[in-house]
Amino acid sequence: MIPRYSRPDMVAIWSPETKFRIWYEIEAHACDAQAALGVIPVENAAAVWKAKDVAFDIDRIDEIERVTKHDVIAFLTHLAE
């Protein structure tokens, strides 16, 4: 975004932190669905939600992505770390 044309609220919506927070919530809900189907243990899905206050290290995610060449894999690898 071009800073002089951007309002703080708009910049926040498109920030990497917001993107990764949304990705985290999607993954957590997917774990809930997998637990409901018996694919993963319910305790594992609950453990994912316990990490809801995780701080995303954007530089680390970018570093992993340079190796994996995949943004979601980089994000999930960072969470696993």
Steps between C-alpha positions, in 0.01 A plus 500: 500500500614852434542656847378849414174362362445248778314540822627309806191279516544401137871430544419279801251292298763421236792446739684167511401464866130518410546254215677250722244544780223411252700204370548382859127514569427307179748229600354483851146460366625234257647312796162519677332350192763226473455419869122478454559250219742299711797579275701657784455479876273761657782590740724594206236732356457662842878545527501700177256750650721539808762660274259775393722775646808391307715781364578447134862551400451641150873490423516133598196414287660680204826311560321165500306597187824570313593136562160331458375728222154472660339766719259275693764234567730775626226627730417154636869419549538820700204402718647156556828655613 
